[in-house]
Protein backbone atom coordinates (compact mmCIF):
# COMPACT_ATOMS: atom_id res chain seq x y z
CA UNK A 1 0.00 0.00 0.00
CA UNK A 2 2.72 2.48 1.02
CA UNK A 3 4.93 1.61 -1.96
CA UNK A 4 2.03 2.03 -4.37
CA UNK A 5 1.09 5.39 -2.88
CA UNK A 6 4.70 6.52 -2.99
CA UNK A 7 5.01 5.61 -6.67
CA UNK A 8 1.78 7.43 -7.51
CA UNK A 9 3.01 10.54 -5.69
CA UNK A 10 6.30 10.34 -7.52
CA UNK A 11 4.59 9.97 -10.88
CA UNK A 12 2.36 12.95 -10.15
CA UNK A 13 5.28 15.18 -9.18
CA UNK A 14 6.39 17.80 -11.70
CA UNK A 15 9.82 17.05 -13.25
CA UNK A 16 11.49 19.95 -11.47
CA UNK A 17 10.64 18.63 -7.99
CA UNK A 18 13.86 18.26 -6.02
CA UNK A 19 14.66 14.78 -4.68
CA UNK A 20 14.57 16.13 -1.11
CA UNK A 21 10.85 16.82 -1.44
CA UNK A 22 10.23 13.25 -2.54
CA UNK A 23 12.40 12.09 0.34
CA UNK A 24 10.19 14.01 2.73
CA UNK A 25 7.06 12.29 1.39
CA UNK A 26 8.65 8.84 1.50
CA UNK A 27 9.88 9.47 5.02
CA UNK A 28 6.36 10.38 6.05
CA UNK A 29 5.02 7.15 4.58
CA UNK A 30 7.37 4.85 6.44
CA UNK A 31 7.43 6.51 9.87
CA UNK A 32 4.99 5.77 12.67
CA UNK A 33 3.30 9.15 12.40
CA UNK A 34 2.52 8.51 8.73
CA UNK A 35 1.95 10.73 5.74
CA UNK A 36 1.28 13.84 7.82
CA UNK A 37 5.01 14.30 8.55
CA UNK A 38 5.94 14.27 4.87
CA UNK A 39 3.21 16.73 3.95
CA UNK A 40 4.13 18.96 6.89
CA UNK A 41 7.71 19.08 5.68
CA UNK A 42 6.63 20.14 2.18
CA UNK A 43 4.39 22.86 3.65
CA UNK A 44 7.19 24.10 5.90
CA UNK A 45 9.55 24.44 2.97
CA UNK A 46 6.91 26.12 0.85
CA UNK A 47 6.20 28.71 3.55
CA UNK A 48 9.91 29.49 3.74
CA UNK A 49 10.10 29.85 -0.04
CA UNK A 50 12.32 26.81 -0.34
CA UNK A 51 9.96 24.32 -1.96
CA UNK A 52 12.59 23.55 -4.57
CA UNK A 53 15.73 23.64 -2.40
CA UNK A 54 19.08 24.53 -3.84
CA UNK A 55 22.50 24.71 -2.21
CA UNK A 56 21.50 27.85 -0.32
CA UNK A 57 18.89 25.82 1.55
CA UNK A 58 21.70 24.37 3.62
CA UNK A 59 23.66 27.61 3.92
CA UNK A 60 21.14 29.69 5.87
CA UNK A 61 22.76 31.33 8.86
CA UNK A 62 22.95 30.46 12.53
CA UNK A 63 21.06 33.04 14.55
CA UNK A 64 22.46 34.79 17.59
CA UNK A 65 20.81 34.35 20.99
CA UNK A 66 21.23 37.24 23.42
CA UNK A 67 20.23 37.67 27.04
CA UNK A 68 17.94 40.58 27.87
CA UNK A 69 20.79 42.26 29.74
CA UNK A 70 22.51 42.84 26.39
CA UNK A 71 19.85 45.35 25.28
CA UNK A 72 19.98 48.99 26.25
CA UNK A 73 17.00 50.41 28.13
CA UNK A 74 14.14 51.38 25.82
CA UNK A 75 15.89 50.06 22.74
CA UNK A 76 14.20 48.07 20.00
CA UNK A 77 16.96 45.74 18.79
CA UNK A 78 16.71 43.95 15.50
CA UNK A 79 15.20 40.46 15.54
CA UNK A 80 17.64 37.53 15.40
CA UNK A 81 18.87 36.80 11.91
CA UNK A 82 19.57 33.37 10.54
CA UNK A 83 17.46 30.22 10.59
CA UNK A 84 19.73 27.54 12.02
CA UNK A 85 19.45 27.24 15.79
CA UNK A 86 22.26 28.68 17.88
CA UNK A 87 24.47 25.94 19.42
CA UNK A 88 24.02 25.12 23.10
CA UNK A 89 27.70 24.70 23.94
CA UNK A 90 31.20 24.88 22.52
CA UNK A 91 30.41 27.62 19.97
CA UNK A 92 28.80 31.05 20.09
CA UNK A 93 27.07 32.78 17.18
CA UNK A 94 27.60 36.57 17.05
CA UNK A 95 26.13 39.25 14.82
CA UNK A 96 29.27 40.66 13.12
CA UNK A 97 27.94 44.21 13.43
CA UNK A 98 28.20 43.89 17.21
CA UNK A 99 31.99 44.01 16.85
CA UNK A 100 31.46 47.77 16.44
CA UNK A 101 30.76 49.83 19.55
CA UNK A 102 29.39 52.57 17.28
CA UNK A 103 26.81 50.29 15.65
CA UNK A 104 25.94 48.46 18.88
CA UNK A 105 25.11 51.56 20.85
CA UNK A 106 23.20 53.12 17.94
CA UNK A 107 21.04 49.99 17.58
CA UNK A 108 20.25 49.24 21.20
CA UNK A 109 22.93 46.72 22.13
CA UNK A 110 25.37 46.69 25.01
CA UNK A 111 28.88 46.70 23.58
CA UNK A 112 31.33 44.29 25.22
CA UNK A 113 34.65 43.99 23.40
CA UNK A 114 36.55 42.47 26.31
CA UNK A 115 34.32 39.76 27.83
CA UNK A 116 34.69 37.31 24.98
CA UNK A 117 32.19 34.62 23.92
CA UNK A 118 32.05 33.22 27.46
CA UNK A 119 30.47 36.44 28.73
CA UNK A 120 26.80 37.26 28.24
CA UNK A 121 27.18 40.06 25.68
CA UNK A 122 30.77 39.48 24.59
CA UNK A 123 32.10 39.03 21.08
CA UNK A 124 35.64 38.46 19.82
CA UNK A 125 38.04 40.05 22.32
CA UNK A 126 39.53 43.30 21.05
CA UNK A 127 43.28 43.86 21.25
CA UNK A 128 43.95 46.65 23.75
CA UNK A 129 46.99 48.10 25.51
CA UNK A 130 45.99 46.12 28.62
CA UNK A 131 45.66 42.65 27.08
CA UNK A 132 48.32 42.67 24.32
CA UNK A 133 52.13 42.97 24.51
CA UNK A 134 53.02 46.67 24.00
CA UNK A 135 54.97 46.32 20.76
CA UNK A 136 52.34 44.10 19.14
CA UNK A 137 49.47 46.36 20.21
CA UNK A 138 51.21 49.29 18.55
CA UNK A 139 51.07 47.40 15.26
CA UNK A 140 47.75 45.53 15.48
CA UNK A 141 45.21 47.15 17.84
CA UNK A 142 41.52 46.28 17.81
CA UNK A 143 40.23 43.65 15.36
CA UNK A 144 41.47 42.78 11.87
CA UNK A 145 39.65 41.18 8.95
CA UNK A 146 41.52 38.70 6.76
CA UNK A 147 40.48 40.57 3.64
CA UNK A 148 40.95 38.87 0.24
CA UNK A 149 42.50 35.84 1.91
CA UNK A 150 41.79 32.53 0.17
CA UNK A 151 41.02 30.96 3.55
CA UNK A 152 38.45 33.71 4.17
CA UNK A 153 36.72 33.50 0.80
CA UNK A 154 36.77 29.73 0.37
CA UNK A 155 36.94 28.35 3.92
CA UNK A 156 35.41 30.90 6.25
CA UNK A 157 38.16 32.27 8.52
CA UNK A 158 37.18 35.90 9.07
CA UNK A 159 38.24 38.25 11.87
CA UNK A 160 41.37 37.88 13.99
CA UNK A 161 42.57 39.45 17.22
CA UNK A 162 46.03 39.68 18.72
CA UNK A 163 44.63 39.95 22.26
CA UNK A 164 46.41 37.81 24.87
CA UNK A 165 49.39 36.96 22.72
CA UNK A 166 52.37 36.19 24.95
CA UNK A 167 55.94 37.53 24.70
CA UNK A 168 58.61 34.94 23.88
CA UNK A 169 62.40 34.97 23.71
CA UNK A 170 63.59 34.07 20.19
CA UNK A 171 65.63 30.86 20.16
CA UNK A 172 67.12 31.56 16.74
CA UNK A 173 69.55 34.22 15.57
CA UNK A 174 68.34 36.04 12.49
CA UNK A 175 71.95 36.84 11.71
CA UNK A 176 72.21 33.21 10.60
CA UNK A 177 69.26 33.49 8.20
CA UNK A 178 69.09 35.06 4.77
CA UNK A 179 67.49 38.42 5.62
CA UNK A 180 66.78 39.66 2.11
CA UNK A 181 62.94 39.62 2.46
CA UNK A 182 63.08 41.44 5.80
CA UNK A 183 65.35 44.15 4.40
CA UNK A 184 63.23 44.37 1.26
CA UNK A 185 60.18 45.34 3.36
CA UNK A 186 62.12 47.39 5.94
CA UNK A 187 65.54 48.50 4.65
CA UNK A 188 66.68 49.76 8.06
CA UNK A 189 65.48 46.69 10.01
CA UNK A 190 67.51 45.94 13.15
CA UNK A 191 69.77 42.89 13.18
CA UNK A 192 67.49 40.99 15.54
CA UNK A 193 63.72 41.28 16.20
CA UNK A 194 62.51 44.24 18.23
CA UNK A 195 60.20 41.78 19.99
CA UNK A 196 58.67 38.34 19.51
CA UNK A 197 55.28 36.95 20.57
CA UNK A 198 53.26 33.76 20.31
CA UNK A 199 49.60 33.85 19.25
CA UNK A 200 47.07 33.40 22.01
CA UNK A 201 46.08 29.85 22.88
CA UNK A 202 43.01 30.73 24.94
CA UNK A 203 39.74 29.35 23.53
CA UNK A 204 38.03 32.63 22.82
CA UNK A 205 40.99 34.45 21.29
CA UNK A 206 42.48 34.63 17.81
CA UNK A 207 40.14 33.29 15.11
CA UNK A 208 36.53 33.62 14.17
CA UNK A 209 34.62 31.94 11.35
CA UNK A 210 31.51 32.68 9.31
CA UNK A 211 28.49 30.38 9.47
CA UNK A 212 28.47 29.13 5.89
CA UNK A 213 28.46 25.36 5.65
CA UNK A 214 31.97 25.34 4.22
CA UNK A 215 33.00 26.83 7.57
CA UNK A 216 30.83 25.18 10.20
CA UNK A 217 30.93 21.75 8.58
CA UNK A 218 34.42 22.13 7.13
CA UNK A 219 37.35 24.09 8.50
CA UNK A 220 35.97 24.31 12.02
CA UNK A 221 36.23 20.53 12.22
CA UNK A 222 39.88 20.60 11.15
CA UNK A 223 40.77 23.42 13.57
CA UNK A 224 38.82 22.03 16.51
CA UNK A 225 41.83 20.28 18.12
CA UNK A 226 43.63 23.62 18.62
CA UNK A 227 46.68 22.50 16.65
CA UNK A 228 46.95 25.88 14.92
CA UNK A 229 47.68 27.91 18.04
CA UNK A 230 51.47 28.02 17.87
CA UNK A 231 52.16 30.81 15.41
CA UNK A 232 54.97 33.14 16.42
CA UNK A 233 55.69 36.66 15.27
CA UNK A 234 59.25 38.01 15.09
CA UNK A 235 58.80 41.73 14.49
CA UNK A 236 61.33 44.25 13.21
CA UNK A 237 60.22 47.76 14.15
CA UNK A 238 62.95 50.40 13.68
CA UNK A 239 60.65 53.16 14.96
CA UNK A 240 57.27 53.37 16.66
CA UNK A 241 56.53 56.74 15.04
CA UNK A 242 53.26 56.75 13.09
CA UNK A 243 53.91 55.93 9.46
CA UNK A 244 57.13 54.00 10.10
CA UNK A 245 57.50 50.69 8.26
CA UNK A 246 57.62 47.37 10.10
CA UNK A 247 57.76 43.70 9.18
CA UNK A 248 57.18 40.52 11.18
CA UNK A 249 58.40 37.12 10.07
CA UNK A 250 55.97 34.40 11.06
CA UNK A 251 57.28 31.17 12.56
CA UNK A 252 55.59 28.10 13.97
CA UNK A 253 56.38 26.08 17.09
CA UNK A 254 59.86 27.60 17.58
CA UNK A 255 60.81 27.12 13.93
CA UNK A 256 61.73 30.10 11.73
CA UNK A 257 62.20 29.19 8.07
CA UNK A 258 64.92 30.48 5.75
CA UNK A 259 63.33 31.81 2.56
CA UNK A 260 65.98 30.10 0.42
CA UNK A 261 65.10 26.70 1.93
CA UNK A 262 61.34 26.74 2.55
CA UNK A 263 58.16 28.73 2.00
CA UNK A 264 58.19 31.74 4.33
CA UNK A 265 55.52 34.06 5.72
CA UNK A 266 55.80 37.74 6.58
CA UNK A 267 53.42 40.58 7.41
CA UNK A 268 54.37 44.17 6.72
CA UNK A 269 52.73 47.54 7.21
CA UNK A 270 53.15 50.93 8.82
CA UNK A 271 52.75 51.89 12.46
CA UNK A 272 49.29 53.37 12.97
CA UNK A 273 48.06 52.10 9.60
CA UNK A 274 44.78 50.26 9.11
CA UNK A 275 45.99 47.90 6.41
CA UNK A 276 48.85 45.44 6.14
CA UNK A 277 50.19 42.86 3.70
CA UNK A 278 50.57 39.18 4.46
CA UNK A 279 53.39 37.97 2.20
CA UNK A 280 53.66 34.27 1.39
CA UNK A 281 56.89 33.58 -0.47
CA UNK A 282 57.60 30.31 -2.22
CA UNK A 283 61.05 28.77 -1.84
CA UNK A 284 63.73 31.11 -3.17
CA UNK A 285 61.20 33.71 -4.40
CA UNK A 286 60.83 37.32 -3.34
CA UNK A 287 57.44 37.67 -5.05
CA UNK A 288 54.14 37.26 -3.22
CA UNK A 289 52.45 34.06 -4.33
CA UNK A 290 48.75 33.86 -5.16
CA UNK A 291 47.79 33.12 -1.55
CA UNK A 292 49.17 36.39 -0.18
CA UNK A 293 46.56 38.88 1.02
CA UNK A 294 45.91 42.24 2.67
CA UNK A 295 44.38 42.24 6.19
CA UNK A 296 42.35 45.32 7.15
CA UNK A 297 41.75 46.77 10.61
CA UNK A 298 37.98 47.04 11.09
CA UNK A 299 37.75 48.34 14.68
CA UNK A 300 40.00 50.23 17.07
CA UNK A 301 40.77 49.01 20.59
CA UNK A 302 37.60 50.65 21.93
CA UNK A 303 35.41 49.10 19.22
CA UNK A 304 35.03 52.25 17.16
CA UNK A 305 34.88 51.61 13.44
CA UNK A 306 37.69 52.21 11.00
CA UNK A 307 37.08 53.11 7.37
CA UNK A 308 37.10 49.38 6.54
CA UNK A 309 34.26 48.22 8.80
CA UNK A 310 31.42 48.69 6.33
CA UNK A 311 33.44 47.01 3.62
CA UNK A 312 33.81 43.99 5.89
CA UNK A 313 30.12 43.89 6.77
CA UNK A 314 29.07 44.32 3.14
CA UNK A 315 31.29 41.44 2.03
CA UNK A 316 30.18 39.27 4.94
CA UNK A 317 26.45 39.75 4.47
CA UNK A 318 26.10 40.29 0.74
CA UNK A 319 29.02 38.63 -1.04
CA UNK A 320 29.57 35.61 1.18
CA UNK A 321 25.91 35.26 2.22
CA UNK A 322 26.89 34.56 5.84
CA UNK A 323 24.84 35.66 8.84
CA UNK A 324 26.84 35.25 12.05
CA UNK A 325 30.41 34.92 13.22
CA UNK A 326 31.08 31.63 15.01
CA UNK A 327 33.48 31.72 17.97
CA UNK A 328 34.88 28.90 20.10
CA UNK A 329 33.76 29.05 23.73
CA UNK A 330 36.05 26.58 25.51
CA UNK A 331 38.90 24.15 25.08
CA UNK A 332 36.76 21.03 25.47
CA UNK A 333 36.92 19.10 22.20
CA UNK A 334 33.79 17.13 23.10
CA UNK A 335 31.87 20.34 23.76
CA UNK A 336 32.97 21.83 20.46
CA UNK A 337 31.83 18.72 18.60
CA UNK A 338 28.44 18.88 20.34
CA UNK A 339 27.95 22.39 18.97
CA UNK A 340 29.15 21.51 15.48
CA UNK A 341 26.91 18.45 15.26
CA UNK A 342 23.91 20.44 16.48
CA UNK A 343 24.15 23.14 13.80
CA UNK A 344 25.25 20.84 10.97
CA UNK A 345 23.49 17.49 11.32
CA UNK A 346 19.79 18.31 11.13
CA UNK A 347 17.16 19.00 8.50
CA UNK A 348 18.08 22.69 8.29
CA UNK A 349 21.78 22.06 8.79
CA UNK A 350 24.65 21.45 6.43
CA UNK A 351 24.93 17.67 6.27
CA UNK A 352 21.87 15.51 5.80
CA UNK A 353 22.70 11.94 6.83
CA UNK A 354 21.25 10.38 3.68
CA UNK A 355 23.00 12.77 1.31
CA UNK A 356 26.34 12.62 3.10
CA UNK A 357 26.50 8.82 2.96
CA UNK A 358 25.52 8.50 -0.70
CA UNK A 359 26.83 11.62 -2.40
CA UNK A 360 29.62 9.88 -4.29
CA UNK A 361 27.75 6.79 -5.43
CA UNK A 362 27.11 6.43 -9.21
CA UNK A 363 23.33 6.49 -8.74
CA UNK A 364 23.42 9.29 -6.19
CA UNK A 365 19.98 10.70 -6.98
CA UNK A 366 18.34 7.28 -6.78
CA UNK A 367 20.20 6.37 -3.59
CA UNK A 368 19.11 9.61 -1.94
CA UNK A 369 15.54 8.84 -2.95
CA UNK A 370 15.56 5.28 -1.61
CA UNK A 371 17.81 5.72 1.43
CA UNK A 372 14.98 6.88 3.76
CA UNK A 373 13.29 3.52 3.17
CA UNK A 374 16.05 1.82 5.12
CA UNK A 375 17.18 4.22 7.84
CA UNK A 376 15.74 6.84 10.11
CA UNK A 377 15.22 10.31 8.71
CA UNK A 378 17.52 13.20 9.53
CA UNK A 379 16.74 14.87 12.86
CA UNK A 380 14.71 18.05 13.07
CA UNK A 381 16.35 21.06 14.71
CA UNK A 382 14.28 20.42 17.82
CA UNK A 383 15.51 16.84 18.04
CA UNK A 384 19.08 17.97 17.37
CA UNK A 385 18.76 20.47 20.23
CA UNK A 386 17.64 17.74 22.64
CA UNK A 387 20.58 15.57 21.60
CA UNK A 388 22.92 18.54 21.97
CA UNK A 389 21.65 19.12 25.51
CA UNK A 390 22.56 15.56 26.42
CA UNK A 391 25.85 15.84 24.54
CA UNK A 392 26.82 19.09 26.28
CA UNK A 393 26.04 17.63 29.70
CA UNK A 394 28.21 14.60 28.97
CA UNK A 395 30.98 16.80 27.57
CA UNK A 396 31.02 18.91 30.74
CA UNK A 397 31.63 15.73 32.72
CA UNK A 398 34.27 14.46 30.28
CA UNK A 399 36.31 17.65 30.20
CA UNK A 400 37.61 19.57 33.15
CA UNK A 401 35.47 22.68 33.30
CA UNK A 402 37.61 25.58 31.98
CA UNK A 403 38.22 28.43 34.37
CA UNK A 404 36.44 31.63 33.29
CA UNK A 405 38.95 34.06 31.78
CA UNK A 406 39.85 36.65 34.43
CA UNK A 407 39.11 39.59 32.16
CA UNK A 408 35.45 38.57 31.88
CA UNK A 409 34.88 38.98 35.63
CA UNK A 410 36.42 42.31 36.67
CA UNK A 411 36.79 42.74 40.40
Buried (B, 14 or more C-beta within 10 A) or exposed (E): EEEEEBEEBEEEEEEEBBBBBBBBBBBBBBBEEEBEBBEEBBEBBEEEEBBBBEEEBBBBBBBBEBEEEBBBEEEEBEEBBBBBBBBBBBBBBBBBBBBBBBBBBEBBBBBBBBBBBBBEBBBBBBBBEEBBBEBBBBBBBBBBBBBBBBBBBEBBBBBBBBBBBBEBEBEBEBEEBBBEBBEBBBEEBEEEBBBBBBBBBBBBBBBBBBBBBBBBBBBBBEBBEBEBBBBBBBBBBBEBEEEBBBBBBBBBEEEBBEBEEEBBBBBBBBBEBBBBBBBBBBEEBEEBEEEBBBBBBBBBBEBEBBEBBBBBBEBBBEEBBBBBBBBBBBBBBBBBBBBBBBBBBBBBBBBBBBBBBBEEEEEEEEBBBBBBBEEEBBBBBEEBBBBBBEBBEEBBEEBEEBEEBEBBEEE
